[in-house]
Amino acid sequence: MKRNLIIRTITGTAFVAVMVFCILWHPLSYAILFAIISALTTWEFCTIVNRRLNCQTNRVVTTVASVYLFAAILAFNANICGSEIFIPYLLTLVYLLISELYLKENNTLLNWAFTMMSQLYIALPFALLNTLSFVSAGTTYGMPGAIYTPVYTLSLFIFLWVGDSAAYCFGSWLGRHRLFPRISPKKSWEGCIGAFVTAVAVSQLVAVYQPIIPTDDPLTNHLVWAGLAATVTIFGTWGDLVESQLKRKLGIKDSGNILPGHGGMLDRFDSSLIAIPMAVLYIYTINEFMMK
């Protein structure tokens, strides 16, 4: 038990350090990091459904499609390319549907379902990080420009990380009432409340140094950051439960073993797969109603 805890701590610390460094250092390091994460997570998802459900999803093409979607949305949000950048991705999805007609397999429906699920459940959330990481910045030489702003992306993961740690601590210490015993017997209401309060508290420190809305009222930014932390924590919990349900239905404990002590990539990013789209929706909604 002690050895496993040490391995888990070392792996987790190293992984967090790499993510923080890549996100902050340069947009290229950020792009490479999440392109790799998207690829590994998609490959892992296709691998486990192929093995456990006797599917034949095309892991190579599906993984390439995930990476391309990430790159396409990055290029679009960074104002490098127009909407035509999405045409190859759409053609790839069509190929993945039509190609099943020429395979002599009996699991066509499962192949279609899990191929498209990989894009909706994994590829799209990671790709949507680019809508948080790049903001419009007027025009340069007559062309629209964009600025890389890592604070929202990094903050999102910080809220998830501190929330996860707080949930473990508060759950171990005070956990009495099970949150969802049918899916995750160890998760408690006390742990979730602790995660919520801790993430919101951390968001107030971020609000001091990084305004999310251009206003002279600091209270507004504190409330907006608190709302973002709350959104990320609540939907991150649901994301965790979604992946727990997936593993339970597949009859597995971990999605993989690429991260010693932490399991697979899905295990590491389960919370973010639901939290990212909702964070994007939250920020876009705030901008729509508060920037007018």
Backbone bond lengths (Angstrom), bond angles and torsions (degrees), N, CA, C in turn:
res aa  C-N    CA-C-N  psi(-1)  N-CA   C-N-CA  omega(-1)  CA-C   N-CA-C  phi
1 M - - - 1.458 - - 1.532 110.87 -
2 K 1.351 116.20 -46.24 1.461 120.32 -179.07 1.528 110.57 -64.46
3 R 1.351 116.36 -42.18 1.468 120.26 179.54 1.523 110.76 -63.18
4 N 1.336 116.62 -41.07 1.454 120.43 179.11 1.519 111.26 -64.11
5 L 1.340 116.60 -37.93 1.463 120.95 178.45 1.522 110.55 -64.96
6 I 1.339 116.61 -40.45 1.461 120.40 179.12 1.536 110.58 -64.12
7 I 1.338 116.04 -45.19 1.469 120.46 178.76 1.517 110.62 -61.64
8 R 1.325 115.88 -43.84 1.466 121.02 -179.89 1.531 111.26 -62.26
9 T 1.338 115.88 -41.72 1.468 120.29 -179.31 1.526 111.23 -66.52
10 I 1.334 116.84 -44.92 1.465 120.73 -179.77 1.526 110.82 -63.44
11 T 1.334 116.37 -46.30 1.459 120.34 -179.70 1.521 111.08 -62.74
12 G 1.336 115.73 -45.87 1.466 119.68 -179.15 1.515 112.18 -63.06
13 T 1.327 116.97 -43.17 1.463 121.07 -179.64 1.522 111.25 -64.41
14 A 1.332 116.30 -44.57 1.467 120.42 179.33 1.523 111.02 -64.06
15 F 1.319 116.54 -41.34 1.456 120.60 -178.88 1.527 111.03 -64.95
16 V 1.317 116.57 -45.02 1.468 120.73 178.04 1.529 110.63 -62.16
17 A 1.331 116.80 -42.35 1.465 120.63 -179.82 1.520 111.25 -61.74
18 V 1.329 116.98 -42.92 1.467 120.48 178.38 1.515 110.95 -63.49
19 M 1.326 117.23 -43.21 1.460 120.56 -179.61 1.522 111.44 -63.77
20 V 1.335 116.62 -46.82 1.474 120.20 -179.35 1.529 110.15 -61.49
21 F 1.329 116.41 -44.47 1.460 120.29 -179.69 1.530 111.62 -61.29
22 C 1.326 116.48 -47.73 1.467 120.68 -176.63 1.523 111.72 -67.21
23 I 1.320 117.24 -37.39 1.460 120.46 179.63 1.527 111.09 -67.66
24 L 1.340 116.69 -40.72 1.466 120.48 -174.94 1.524 113.92 -85.05
25 W 1.324 117.64 -29.70 1.456 120.03 -169.80 1.519 112.83 -67.46
26 H 1.339 117.15 -52.29 1.463 119.53 -173.32 1.523 108.90 -163.69
27 P 1.334 118.35 148.65 1.476 119.30 177.06 1.524 113.20 -58.96
28 L 1.339 117.61 -28.89 1.455 119.81 178.89 1.525 111.05 -69.28
29 S 1.335 116.95 -42.51 1.468 119.77 178.63 1.528 110.09 -66.12
30 Y 1.329 116.24 -37.00 1.473 120.64 175.04 1.522 110.39 -60.93
31 A 1.331 116.52 -46.57 1.470 121.12 -177.96 1.519 111.44 -63.47
32 I 1.319 116.64 -44.64 1.471 120.38 -179.90 1.523 110.55 -63.59
33 L 1.343 116.31 -43.54 1.463 121.03 -178.91 1.522 111.64 -57.43
34 F 1.335 116.78 -52.02 1.458 118.92 -173.63 1.529 112.44 -80.62
35 A 1.313 117.81 -21.32 1.466 119.61 171.10 1.533 109.26 -66.04
36 I 1.335 116.10 -41.93 1.469 120.83 178.30 1.527 110.10 -66.80
37 I 1.331 116.89 -44.32 1.468 120.58 179.47 1.524 110.79 -61.35
38 S 1.325 116.73 -44.15 1.464 120.79 178.20 1.520 110.98 -60.67
39 A 1.328 116.58 -43.05 1.464 120.90 -179.56 1.531 111.20 -64.88
40 L 1.323 117.31 -48.60 1.466 121.14 -177.97 1.527 111.63 -63.95
41 T 1.329 116.46 -40.00 1.461 119.67 -178.03 1.523 111.08 -69.61
42 T 1.328 117.05 -41.06 1.460 120.44 178.01 1.525 110.75 -65.01
43 W 1.319 116.60 -44.40 1.473 121.04 178.98 1.529 110.39 -60.43
44 E 1.319 115.98 -43.01 1.458 120.75 179.98 1.530 111.04 -63.88
45 F 1.325 116.64 -43.60 1.463 120.62 178.97 1.526 110.97 -60.42
46 C 1.329 116.74 -48.13 1.466 120.51 179.66 1.528 111.15 -63.07
47 T 1.315 116.43 -36.75 1.465 120.58 -179.84 1.524 111.85 -63.39
48 I 1.331 116.66 -46.26 1.465 118.48 -176.02 1.529 111.90 -71.64
49 V 1.333 118.47 -35.83 1.471 118.26 178.63 1.527 110.16 -72.50
50 N 1.333 116.95 -33.95 1.470 119.00 176.61 1.530 111.28 -63.52
51 R 1.327 115.85 -41.31 1.463 119.91 -177.37 1.519 112.50 -75.87
52 R 1.308 117.35 -43.24 1.455 120.63 -172.70 1.525 113.79 -84.88
53 L 1.334 116.87 -27.84 1.461 120.34 -176.35 1.524 112.72 -114.52
54 N 1.329 115.58 7.03 1.469 120.83 179.63 1.534 111.25 57.35
55 C 1.326 115.37 40.87 1.476 120.50 175.82 1.526 109.22 -87.21
56 Q 1.315 115.07 172.02 1.464 120.90 174.48 1.530 109.43 -134.17
57 T 1.336 116.65 49.08 1.458 118.65 177.06 1.526 109.13 -63.18
58 N 1.310 116.24 143.12 1.462 121.70 179.64 1.528 108.59 -78.86
59 R 1.332 115.84 94.63 1.465 119.95 -173.42 1.521 112.55 -63.42
60 V 1.326 116.98 -38.63 1.463 120.40 -176.15 1.526 110.85 -66.39
61 V 1.324 116.68 -54.29 1.468 120.23 -177.39 1.526 110.55 -65.96
62 T 1.328 117.24 -39.69 1.460 120.84 179.84 1.525 111.16 -63.78
63 T 1.320 116.77 -40.75 1.465 120.65 178.82 1.526 111.12 -68.01
64 V 1.321 116.77 -42.69 1.468 120.62 177.15 1.532 110.01 -60.60
65 A 1.319 116.26 -40.01 1.468 120.38 178.98 1.526 111.01 -62.13
66 S 1.332 117.44 -39.93 1.466 121.43 178.78 1.525 111.48 -62.64
67 V 1.332 115.29 -45.54 1.465 119.78 179.63 1.526 110.37 -65.38
68 Y 1.323 116.24 -40.06 1.459 119.27 -179.72 1.529 111.08 -64.88
69 L 1.334 117.27 -40.89 1.462 119.56 178.77 1.518 110.51 -61.19
70 F 1.336 116.86 -41.95 1.465 120.04 177.51 1.531 110.10 -59.99
71 A 1.333 116.42 -48.14 1.462 120.83 -178.45 1.523 111.18 -65.16
72 A 1.326 117.37 -37.23 1.459 121.04 -177.83 1.524 111.36 -67.29
73 I 1.331 116.92 -45.46 1.469 119.32 179.68 1.522 110.42 -68.82
74 L 1.337 117.42 -33.66 1.462 120.03 174.58 1.527 110.32 -61.90
75 A 1.322 117.07 -49.15 1.458 121.24 -178.78 1.525 111.29 -62.76
76 F 1.326 116.36 -38.34 1.464 120.46 179.97 1.525 111.27 -68.20
77 N 1.332 117.23 -45.06 1.468 121.01 -178.44 1.530 112.07 -72.89
78 A 1.321 116.34 -27.65 1.462 120.03 177.21 1.527 111.78 -84.41
79 N 1.324 115.57 3.23 1.474 121.72 -179.95 1.523 112.39 60.13
80 I 1.319 115.86 34.00 1.460 121.15 175.31 1.518 109.97 -86.17
81 C 1.340 115.70 -36.97 1.468 121.58 -178.56 1.523 109.37 -136.76
82 G 1.321 115.06 162.69 1.447 120.75 175.10 1.519 111.26 -89.78
83 S 1.321 115.80 -169.04 1.461 120.58 -176.22 1.526 113.72 -66.71
84 E 1.346 117.22 -14.20 1.464 119.28 178.01 1.528 112.33 -63.53
85 I 1.324 116.82 -15.50 1.457 121.12 179.78 1.535 111.48 -63.66
86 F 1.336 117.42 -20.18 1.459 120.64 -177.38 1.533 113.31 -86.11
87 I 1.314 118.35 -9.26 1.469 121.11 -176.78 1.531 112.18 -59.99
88 P 1.346 119.78 -48.35 1.478 118.97 178.24 1.525 113.12 -58.86
89 Y 1.326 116.44 -35.48 1.464 119.26 178.87 1.523 110.77 -65.47
90 L 1.322 116.97 -44.33 1.464 120.34 178.80 1.522 110.90 -62.81
91 L 1.313 116.94 -39.36 1.469 120.57 178.21 1.533 110.97 -65.47
92 T 1.327 116.28 -35.20 1.463 119.77 177.95 1.524 111.26 -65.33
93 L 1.341 116.81 -41.14 1.461 119.99 177.09 1.524 111.09 -62.65
94 V 1.327 116.22 -40.35 1.465 119.99 177.10 1.530 110.24 -62.79
95 Y 1.326 116.39 -42.79 1.468 120.67 177.81 1.531 110.84 -59.29
96 L 1.331 117.08 -44.55 1.460 120.43 -178.29 1.530 111.79 -63.65
97 L 1.314 116.98 -29.74 1.469 120.56 176.46 1.532 111.22 -76.34
98 I 1.323 115.83 -48.67 1.467 120.29 -174.57 1.526 111.52 -70.97
99 S 1.325 117.33 -35.20 1.469 120.27 -176.58 1.523 112.55 -59.91
100 E 1.329 116.90 -27.64 1.462 120.15 179.10 1.530 112.31 -63.61
101 L 1.327 116.92 -24.16 1.464 120.46 -179.81 1.527 111.81 -66.36
102 Y 1.325 116.78 -22.42 1.463 121.15 -173.87 1.521 112.42 -105.47
103 L 1.332 116.44 8.47 1.458 120.42 177.70 1.521 109.53 -103.80
104 K 1.313 116.46 135.54 1.462 120.80 -178.95 1.530 109.53 -88.59
105 E 1.322 114.56 67.59 1.455 120.69 -179.51 1.523 109.63 -126.90
106 N 1.329 116.13 158.52 1.461 120.77 -179.22 1.520 113.14 -100.03
107 N 1.331 116.71 0.06 1.460 120.12 -175.23 1.522 112.62 -109.72
108 T 1.309 116.46 36.55 1.460 120.87 -176.55 1.520 111.95 -57.18
109 L 1.327 117.70 -45.17 1.462 120.44 -178.34 1.519 111.68 -63.19
110 L 1.335 116.70 -42.16 1.466 119.65 177.63 1.523 110.71 -65.13
111 N 1.317 116.90 -40.77 1.465 119.94 179.04 1.524 110.74 -60.80
112 W 1.325 115.54 -47.85 1.464 119.22 177.87 1.535 110.90 -59.79
113 A 1.319 115.49 -47.64 1.462 120.33 -174.75 1.528 111.93 -61.12
114 F 1.326 116.69 -48.69 1.462 118.93 -175.91 1.526 112.43 -77.88
115 T 1.326 117.58 -26.22 1.466 119.61 173.71 1.519 110.14 -64.16
116 M 1.339 116.01 -47.58 1.461 119.49 -179.73 1.529 111.63 -71.55
117 M 1.329 116.32 -31.86 1.464 119.23 176.66 1.519 110.88 -64.36
118 S 1.331 116.76 -37.23 1.464 119.46 178.74 1.528 111.31 -60.34
119 Q 1.329 116.26 -35.02 1.460 120.23 -179.71 1.527 111.62 -76.09
120 L 1.325 115.73 -40.01 1.465 120.00 -178.78 1.518 111.80 -75.93
121 Y 1.326 116.54 -42.12 1.460 121.85 -172.62 1.524 113.35 -84.27
122 I 1.352 117.28 -29.78 1.462 120.77 -174.81 1.525 112.83 -117.37
123 A 1.329 116.45 -57.00 1.463 120.16 -173.69 1.528 112.16 -62.74
124 L 1.333 116.85 -46.89 1.463 119.76 -176.67 1.525 113.44 -63.30
125 P 1.347 119.90 -47.52 1.471 118.32 178.25 1.525 114.08 -57.61
126 F 1.345 117.34 -44.83 1.466 118.41 179.05 1.530 110.71 -64.88
127 A 1.313 117.11 -38.52 1.463 120.23 178.85 1.524 111.14 -64.42
128 L 1.348 116.94 -34.55 1.463 120.64 -178.93 1.527 112.87 -68.68
129 L 1.334 117.14 -14.88 1.466 119.03 174.46 1.526 110.97 -56.82
130 N 1.325 116.05 -29.33 1.461 119.67 -178.50 1.519 112.74 -66.91
131 T 1.325 117.11 -24.95 1.468 119.00 177.40 1.522 110.73 -74.59
132 L 1.339 116.86 -19.15 1.459 120.64 173.61 1.520 111.76 -88.74
133 S 1.322 116.45 -27.41 1.468 120.84 -170.85 1.525 114.29 -89.95
134 F 1.324 117.32 -16.12 1.466 119.95 -179.21 1.520 109.85 -127.87
135 V 1.332 116.17 129.99 1.466 121.26 177.90 1.523 109.01 -122.68
136 S 1.328 116.07 148.70 1.459 121.23 179.94 1.518 110.58 -63.72
137 A 1.319 114.87 145.69 1.470 119.93 -177.25 1.516 110.73 -140.53
138 G 1.327 117.65 53.84 1.447 120.74 177.05 1.515 112.75 67.82
139 T 1.315 116.85 -145.18 1.458 121.65 -177.91 1.519 110.93 -128.23
140 T 1.312 114.88 149.37 1.462 122.25 175.53 1.522 107.95 -130.02
141 Y 1.321 116.57 120.60 1.464 121.43 -176.60 1.536 111.46 53.95
142 G 1.325 113.49 38.76 1.454 118.46 177.25 1.508 115.17 80.44
143 M 1.337 117.66 -0.46 1.464 121.57 -179.19 1.531 109.16 -111.57
144 P 1.338 117.22 143.49 1.463 119.39 177.85 1.517 111.06 -62.93
145 G 1.326 115.71 139.62 1.456 119.98 -178.91 1.521 111.71 -116.27
146 A 1.320 115.99 171.05 1.461 121.84 178.65 1.515 108.99 -147.34
147 I 1.326 115.52 150.73 1.461 122.19 179.98 1.524 108.91 -116.81
148 Y 1.319 115.24 136.52 1.458 120.46 175.96 1.520 108.79 -77.77
149 T 1.341 117.08 121.09 1.462 122.80 -178.52 1.532 109.14 -125.75
150 P 1.317 117.46 93.11 1.468 120.54 -174.10 1.516 114.90 -74.15
151 V 1.329 118.54 -8.74 1.468 120.20 -171.54 1.516 112.44 -62.02
152 Y 1.330 118.90 -39.24 1.468 119.94 -177.53 1.530 111.14 -70.23
153 T 1.319 115.56 -44.19 1.462 119.57 179.02 1.523 111.11 -63.08
154 L 1.330 116.63 -47.17 1.461 120.07 -179.74 1.526 110.96 -64.09
155 S 1.335 116.87 -41.69 1.464 120.50 -179.76 1.518 111.00 -62.30
156 L 1.329 116.41 -40.13 1.463 120.34 179.24 1.529 110.52 -56.83
157 F 1.326 115.99 -47.29 1.469 118.82 -179.23 1.528 111.58 -71.56
158 I 1.320 117.76 -32.90 1.466 119.76 176.14 1.516 110.51 -62.77
159 F 1.325 116.73 -43.25 1.469 119.75 178.25 1.529 110.76 -61.40
160 L 1.330 116.48 -39.98 1.465 119.66 178.58 1.523 111.02 -67.30
161 W 1.328 116.65 -42.61 1.466 120.47 -177.55 1.529 111.46 -65.61
162 V 1.343 116.49 -50.27 1.471 118.35 -178.16 1.523 110.20 -68.22
163 G 1.333 116.50 -33.56 1.460 119.41 177.16 1.514 111.62 -65.19
164 D 1.322 116.32 -41.40 1.463 120.85 179.30 1.519 110.78 -64.13
165 S 1.328 116.37 -43.64 1.473 120.15 178.54 1.524 111.07 -65.04
166 A 1.341 116.02 -42.30 1.467 119.86 179.90 1.528 111.01 -65.81
167 A 1.326 116.93 -38.96 1.468 120.82 179.31 1.524 110.19 -61.47
168 Y 1.336 116.10 -41.06 1.473 120.16 178.58 1.532 110.63 -64.59
169 C 1.339 116.28 -46.59 1.471 120.25 -177.00 1.527 111.57 -66.46
170 F 1.342 115.90 -50.35 1.458 119.37 -178.28 1.528 110.89 -68.02
171 G 1.340 116.37 -36.02 1.456 119.49 178.75 1.515 112.10 -65.92
172 S 1.343 116.41 -40.56 1.463 120.28 179.03 1.520 111.60 -68.65
173 W 1.317 115.41 -34.10 1.468 121.48 -174.72 1.534 112.25 -84.34
174 L 1.334 115.96 -46.92 1.460 120.43 -172.03 1.526 114.31 -117.28
175 G 1.324 116.44 -6.16 1.461 119.42 -171.74 1.524 114.19 -60.17
176 R 1.305 115.70 115.90 1.465 121.39 178.11 1.527 111.62 -128.19
177 H 1.310 117.14 -31.66 1.454 121.84 -173.90 1.525 109.58 -108.58
178 R 1.337 115.71 117.10 1.465 120.34 -177.35 1.527 110.81 -70.28
179 L 1.318 115.24 136.10 1.466 120.83 -179.44 1.517 111.69 -78.53
180 F 1.341 116.28 -48.39 1.460 121.36 -176.37 1.527 108.21 -148.70
181 P 1.329 117.42 70.26 1.471 120.11 -173.32 1.524 114.07 -60.33
182 R 1.311 117.97 -26.99 1.469 120.71 -179.71 1.517 111.54 -65.80
183 I 1.335 117.35 -29.40 1.463 121.54 -175.63 1.523 111.80 -110.78
184 S 1.338 116.50 -44.87 1.468 120.51 -177.07 1.526 108.92 -135.07
185 P 1.330 117.72 90.17 1.474 121.58 -173.73 1.526 114.69 -60.24
186 K 1.324 118.13 -24.68 1.460 120.44 -175.46 1.529 113.58 -88.74
187 K 1.304 117.66 -16.40 1.462 120.25 -176.34 1.532 110.03 -78.62
188 S 1.345 116.53 130.57 1.463 120.98 -176.20 1.523 111.81 -120.64
189 W 1.314 114.99 159.28 1.464 120.58 175.60 1.528 110.46 -63.09
190 E 1.330 116.36 -38.99 1.466 119.84 -179.65 1.524 111.00 -61.97
191 G 1.340 116.29 -41.51 1.456 119.77 177.81 1.517 111.91 -64.55
192 C 1.311 117.11 -41.01 1.474 120.94 -179.87 1.525 111.59 -66.39
193 I 1.325 116.14 -40.46 1.464 119.71 177.75 1.527 110.12 -65.52
194 G 1.327 116.35 -41.08 1.465 119.99 176.94 1.512 111.93 -61.52
195 A 1.336 116.93 -40.42 1.466 121.59 178.11 1.519 110.23 -63.82
196 F 1.323 116.20 -43.03 1.466 121.67 -179.55 1.529 110.90 -61.02
197 V 1.318 116.26 -50.89 1.470 121.08 -177.37 1.532 110.64 -63.90
198 T 1.328 117.25 -42.26 1.459 121.06 -178.47 1.521 111.39 -65.51
199 A 1.336 117.55 -44.76 1.463 120.93 179.91 1.516 111.54 -63.34
200 V 1.343 116.74 -41.56 1.476 120.18 178.56 1.530 109.93 -64.99
201 A 1.327 117.41 -39.59 1.466 120.68 178.31 1.524 111.00 -62.41
202 V 1.332 117.17 -43.95 1.462 121.16 178.19 1.524 110.50 -63.58
203 S 1.330 116.84 -36.11 1.467 120.16 -179.79 1.522 111.73 -62.22
204 Q 1.323 117.16 -28.32 1.470 119.84 179.94 1.523 111.48 -72.05
205 L 1.316 116.50 -28.65 1.462 119.76 173.93 1.525 110.05 -69.64
206 V 1.333 116.11 -40.79 1.469 120.17 177.77 1.513 110.07 -63.40
207 A 1.328 117.26 -39.27 1.468 121.84 -176.96 1.523 112.46 -62.47
208 V 1.325 116.25 -27.66 1.467 120.19 -179.58 1.528 110.95 -65.39
209 Y 1.338 115.87 -36.26 1.459 120.34 -173.65 1.529 113.90 -104.64
210 Q 1.320 117.55 -16.41 1.456 119.39 -174.43 1.532 111.04 -137.29
211 P 1.345 117.66 98.12 1.460 119.09 176.27 1.525 110.97 -68.43
212 I 1.313 115.61 139.07 1.459 120.18 179.18 1.528 110.99 -98.31
213 I 1.348 115.35 -21.29 1.458 122.19 177.76 1.521 108.27 -127.24
214 P 1.343 119.15 128.46 1.471 120.64 178.15 1.526 111.75 -69.90
215 T 1.324 116.32 94.49 1.458 121.65 -179.03 1.518 109.55 -147.73
216 D 1.328 115.98 156.79 1.466 120.56 178.29 1.523 111.85 -85.34
217 D 1.330 116.55 -4.07 1.459 120.58 -179.15 1.527 109.71 -97.57
218 P 1.334 118.93 103.12 1.469 120.67 -177.98 1.528 112.63 -62.79
219 L 1.362 117.28 -28.25 1.460 120.11 179.72 1.523 110.85 -60.61
220 T 1.325 115.86 -36.45 1.465 120.07 179.96 1.518 110.39 -59.82
221 N 1.326 116.44 -47.35 1.462 119.82 -179.25 1.527 111.92 -66.24
222 H 1.313 117.51 -36.26 1.464 119.84 177.04 1.522 110.54 -62.98
223 L 1.324 116.80 -41.40 1.462 120.14 179.91 1.528 111.45 -68.96
224 V 1.329 116.36 -39.21 1.467 120.05 179.94 1.525 110.63 -66.11
225 W 1.333 116.82 -42.81 1.465 119.45 177.58 1.528 111.25 -65.18
226 A 1.330 116.69 -38.12 1.463 119.88 177.25 1.531 110.09 -62.50
227 G 1.333 116.02 -39.84 1.461 120.15 177.94 1.509 112.09 -64.23
228 L 1.336 116.92 -38.36 1.462 120.42 178.05 1.526 110.83 -65.35
229 A 1.331 116.37 -45.34 1.463 120.21 179.02 1.524 111.09 -61.96
230 A 1.329 116.47 -40.80 1.463 120.49 178.83 1.523 110.64 -64.33
231 T 1.322 116.84 -43.39 1.466 121.41 179.05 1.527 111.01 -61.01
232 V 1.322 115.83 -47.88 1.466 120.85 -178.82 1.528 111.03 -62.28
233 T 1.333 116.96 -42.64 1.464 120.74 -177.34 1.523 111.95 -68.41
234 I 1.318 116.57 -45.78 1.471 120.54 -177.98 1.523 110.77 -64.16
235 F 1.329 116.05 -49.84 1.468 118.44 -177.69 1.525 111.69 -76.17
236 G 1.336 116.73 -23.74 1.452 119.56 173.08 1.523 111.20 -65.25
237 T 1.337 116.50 -37.18 1.464 120.67 176.36 1.529 110.35 -63.45
238 W 1.322 116.39 -43.88 1.459 119.46 176.81 1.533 111.02 -63.64
239 G 1.328 116.29 -37.52 1.461 119.46 177.29 1.511 112.05 -60.98
240 D 1.317 115.81 -40.68 1.465 121.46 176.81 1.525 110.34 -61.52
241 L 1.331 116.10 -43.36 1.461 120.67 -178.91 1.526 111.80 -68.45
242 V 1.332 116.80 -35.87 1.464 120.25 177.80 1.526 110.22 -60.84
243 E 1.346 116.03 -45.37 1.465 118.51 -179.41 1.523 111.01 -69.71
244 S 1.337 117.37 -33.99 1.462 120.51 176.07 1.523 110.76 -62.91
245 Q 1.325 116.19 -41.04 1.460 120.26 177.18 1.524 110.87 -64.42
246 L 1.334 116.42 -40.80 1.464 121.03 178.19 1.530 110.43 -60.14
247 K 1.325 117.11 -48.33 1.469 120.77 -179.25 1.525 111.13 -65.54
248 R 1.331 116.33 -37.28 1.465 119.46 179.12 1.526 110.22 -63.53
249 K 1.327 117.05 -42.81 1.461 120.58 179.95 1.529 111.60 -68.46
250 L 1.344 116.42 -30.35 1.458 120.30 179.30 1.532 112.18 -85.88
251 G 1.328 116.68 -10.84 1.454 120.64 178.80 1.509 114.24 72.79
252 I 1.344 116.88 37.28 1.460 120.70 179.87 1.523 110.09 -126.47
253 K 1.322 116.41 155.78 1.470 121.59 178.46 1.523 110.99 -89.87
254 D 1.334 116.14 -44.97 1.468 121.99 178.41 1.519 109.18 -124.61
255 S 1.324 115.70 152.40 1.463 119.16 179.77 1.523 112.06 -77.70
256 G 1.327 116.82 -16.43 1.460 121.40 -179.74 1.512 110.16 -175.37
257 N 1.321 116.90 -169.05 1.471 120.77 179.81 1.521 111.96 -137.26
258 I 1.332 116.01 24.21 1.463 119.92 -176.89 1.525 111.80 -69.65
259 L 1.346 117.60 -25.64 1.458 121.85 -179.93 1.529 109.07 -114.98
260 P 1.321 118.49 101.48 1.468 121.33 -177.42 1.529 112.47 -53.29
261 G 1.320 115.48 125.36 1.455 120.62 179.88 1.511 114.11 86.93
262 H 1.325 117.23 -12.00 1.466 120.85 -178.17 1.525 112.43 -122.05
263 G 1.313 118.20 -6.28 1.460 120.23 -179.43 1.515 111.95 85.40
264 G 1.313 115.67 -134.89 1.460 120.74 -175.90 1.510 113.49 -104.33
265 M 1.325 115.29 -173.77 1.460 120.83 -179.10 1.524 111.78 -67.77
266 L 1.328 116.87 -37.08 1.461 119.26 176.31 1.527 111.15 -63.33
267 D 1.317 116.95 -38.08 1.458 120.86 177.36 1.528 111.07 -63.13
268 R 1.318 116.33 -35.42 1.455 121.15 -177.44 1.525 112.58 -77.76
269 F 1.330 116.70 -33.34 1.465 120.16 -173.46 1.524 113.74 -115.18
270 D 1.334 116.96 15.46 1.461 119.20 -177.41 1.529 112.78 -57.81
271 S 1.325 117.29 -44.15 1.463 120.88 -178.63 1.523 111.99 -64.00
272 S 1.315 116.08 -39.67 1.468 120.09 -174.88 1.521 112.69 -70.36
273 L 1.327 118.28 -23.51 1.465 120.46 -175.91 1.523 112.50 -66.53
274 I 1.319 117.63 -25.28 1.458 121.39 174.20 1.525 110.55 -99.89
275 A 1.332 116.44 -33.83 1.464 120.72 -176.82 1.525 112.29 -67.94
276 I 1.333 118.06 -36.87 1.468 120.52 -176.81 1.528 111.93 -62.08
277 P 1.340 119.78 -53.26 1.473 118.71 179.54 1.525 112.92 -59.03
278 M 1.339 117.42 -37.73 1.460 119.63 -179.08 1.529 111.74 -72.86
279 A 1.336 117.17 -31.75 1.466 120.12 174.57 1.526 110.56 -65.91
280 V 1.327 116.14 -41.17 1.465 120.71 177.01 1.530 110.05 -61.49
281 L 1.336 115.91 -46.41 1.461 120.32 179.14 1.520 110.90 -61.36
282 Y 1.319 116.92 -40.86 1.466 121.37 179.78 1.521 111.27 -62.32
283 I 1.334 116.96 -49.24 1.464 120.34 -177.39 1.515 111.55 -66.45
284 Y 1.333 116.82 -40.17 1.457 119.65 177.52 1.525 111.22 -64.12
285 T 1.327 117.29 -38.13 1.464 120.92 178.36 1.520 110.78 -66.38
286 I 1.340 116.40 -43.79 1.465 120.70 178.18 1.527 110.08 -60.60
287 N 1.327 117.06 -45.68 1.461 120.33 179.44 1.525 111.80 -62.55
288 E 1.326 116.30 -36.95 1.467 120.43 -178.11 1.519 111.75 -65.65
289 F 1.341 115.71 -40.40 1.456 118.85 -173.47 1.526 114.55 -96.30
290 M 1.346 117.49 -20.59 1.456 119.76 -175.87 1.514 113.87 -108.23
291 M 1.317 117.36 -10.68 1.466 119.98 -179.66 1.526 112.14 -94.56
292 K 1.339 116.73 -0.86 1.466 119.95 -178.94 1.512 109.83 -90.16
